[in-house]
Amino acid sequence: MGVFVFLPLVLPLTAWPIARLAEQHLHPRTATRLLTGVAAVMALCSTVSLALVMVVGTAQLPGNPLPDGWSDPQVREAVPYDEVAGKAAIPALCGVLVVWVRELWRHGRVRRGAQRALAGLPDTSVAVLPDRVPYAYALPGGRRDRVVVTTALLEKLESAERRALFAHERAHLTGRHHRFLLAVRLAALANPFLRPLRTAVAYTAERWADEEAAREVGSRRVVARAIGKAALVSPGTPVPTLAGLAAPGPVPRRVAALLGPAPAARAWPSVFRSVFTSVGLAAWAAAAGTAVSAMSSANSAVTMFFVLQAAAPL
């Protein structure tokens, strides 16, 4: 197993170039799906590696519930620097599990609170709240997916801009963007090196909804105006995993993109075929890093299984 068990912990660094370039050169839909997939796989692999190293660290603790044979020298030799890395992996993995549970609980609590706030309103796809705080967001789940908007925000927008707002929020619901946002947030909590991908997906998910709204409304400039106005008056959404018109940013980049030509919708194979472009090279680097991460964690898991089985039959 050797040092290969540690590779998944640092290989997310290979995805940093594609995180930035995907925002600029790929269609937002393609970028969101690609970056979320890379982040999820790399987060899973790094968590598996932490768990494997933790086994060695736990086996050295007095009174541990593991078989005595798992603390034999040949088991510790399977992981270099076992005395330091093995014991450090214990609080690290516990920390990952704790922050995952906390994030999922927080996300569920906010969604349940948002659902309760709509109690008593007509069961329609659009919920208009008589609130003097201007905001809007897409609320999935419950009996139906709903677009939530306050009267304060509607008063700030013209008729065409309101249509753009509703089209934007419906795009979030149709594309299930909350799932992408939650996945990359959990991935970044598992491995801090994945934070650039979380930031990139937060942006590309909004850009994806921007483009869908522009296509439905028929005017990119109207959507840009709606975003700009909403950003000036809106405090944002209740939680980052609930997508909204004015958050996250940077809003000026979204407006500038809408004032330019529509992005070309390229499929993933065409992205990877562009080997000699910056995007193609970055995509291949991220793909290679993801593949090596998966192979390293799988190889380490198989090796650890046979080592532990030899030390104490499972």
Secondary structure, 3 states (H helix, E strand, C coil): CHHHHHHHHHHHHHHHHHHHHHHHHCCHHHHHHHHHHHHHHHHHHHHHHHHHHHHHHHHCCCCCCCCHHHHCHHHHCCCCCHHHHHHHHHHHHHHHHHHHHHHHHHHHHHHHHHHHHCCCCCCCCEEEECCCCCCEEEECCCCCCEEEEEHHHHHHCCHHHHHHHHHHHHHHHHCCHHHHHHHHHHHHHHCHHHHHHHHHHHHHHHHHHHHHHHHHHCCHHHHHHHHHHHHHHCCCCCCCCCCECCECCCHHHHHHHHHCCCCCCCCHHHHHHCCCCHHHHHHHHHHHHHHHHHHHHHHHHHHHHHHHHHHCCC
